[in-house]
Amino acid sequence: MSVFSNSTANAKFSDLALLLLRLQVGLLLLTHGYPKLVNFTDRMERFADPFGLGPTISLALVVFAEVLCSLLLIVGWKVRFAAIPIIITMLVVIFYAHWDDPFGRKELPIMFLVSSVVLFLTGPGKYSVEGIRT
């Protein structure tokens, strides 16, 4: 009998996998959002404006997704909600900001997109703020 055939072990491994996925997406995406946050005033006039909202609002929405939503993923609170702005941001990055770029420039946003979709579908798992039972 293998440790991987036990349904209790599978559930624990699934929860651990979701924790690792949340940490990976949250921490790595935070490294992209934090510089945008600390250099907000320098970037707000020249940031891309794909929806005609203005570059400042577009940058604020990206900072919201890449900083606040990343932090929510890391701690595991409101994960499905947090995944939605990340998904939208990555779709814009892939299909607007890097549309004409080679595939190599799109790999990371595609990874963030697919990982965020998985988290949206699965939720945060047991090892999260949402998973704490009172």
HELIX and SHEET records of a PDB file:
HELIX    1   1 VAL A    3  SER A    5  5                                   3    
HELIX    2   2 SER A    7  VAL A   38  1                                  32    
HELIX    3   3 PHE A   40  ARG A   43  1                                   4    
HELIX    4   4 PRO A   55  VAL A   63  1                                   9    
HELIX    5   5 PHE A   64  LEU A   68  3                                   5    
HELIX    6   6 CYS A   69  VAL A   75  1                                   7    
HELIX    7   7 VAL A   79  VAL A   92  1                                  14    
HELIX    8   8 VAL A   93  ALA A   97  3                                   5    
HELIX    9   9 PHE A  103  THR A  122  1                                  20    
END                                                                             
